[in-house]
Amino acid sequence: MEYVTLGKTGLKISRLGFGGIPIQRVDAEVTKALVKSMAEKGINYIDTARGYTVSESYLGEALEGLRDKFILATKSMSRTKEAMEKDIAISLSNLRTDYIDLYQVHNPSMEQLDTVMAPGGALEALTEARDAGKIGHIGLTAHSLEVFEKALTLPWVETIMFPYNLVEQQGEELIHKCAEKGIGFIAMKPLAGGAIEDATLALRFICSNPDVTVVIPGMFDLKEIDQNLAASEDSSPLSAEETARIREIRNQLGSNFCRRCNYCAPCTVGINIPGVFLFQGYLDRYGLGDWAKDRYSSMAVKAGACVECGACETRCPYHLPIRKMLKKAAEEFGE
């Protein structure tokens, strides 16, 4: 296992980390098995969030007796001091620890970032918690290049998390600036929210960039841990075949695709928007038409139910034309 320093935090972490979003798809016992396997194999960085429903609590239970083997990171979407204080307390309780190594401001807009840093903002709570020894370091996560660029100028930001993968390289210049400034860079969405199926190629590509401190694929199966470890530890140059496959994937996906971050939810009429686009991807890209149509038919609310209110589009961090995309999906699936 390769270990690196997480920017100016000084924390020594494995280059392959663990993203806690998929924990919501399993139970506490599976989570315990995953954490035990990671401890045995040297993966020592775990990322979760207040917004990931049961993720913090399942991980907290799994970390009993193993807490000292991990660098633990979580995050909150609270923007005010009072709300952030509550979230930090809940995180400490859920994770069954008296200390969280890295606490991150979760995906603020530029306006929300101003609120975070204003008097009575969330940064005050984070700073006080750090001074009290409840958290070790403060970071920020973003989906917007504008927020990423701004974060690089803020002295309190020790780490930045941003999407980076085969098809999303818009942040490469800023990722390099992270390395220059000693800010730890955490690569999220390594599989573009599941749109990239070849996890080995995806991780090989990301780990070939020395400016990436740690990559955090979501994992909910023991086999994924072994597969991702093998990919992240393979330091051989990308082959001509791999490079050609990368180009092919980029051409297939383009830029207007759903990353399944679920920020668009809730839909006014109850459409599972990421679910629609997931099945559409299987229909269009992977030649699994019958399978996709069968799964789509089981959805309680179909894409055709969209009333075009546009609420989802105001929340999408990638500014996708969701209404137009839902209409296209309804046409392809016939309902």
Disulfide bonds with the S-S distance in Angstrom:
none
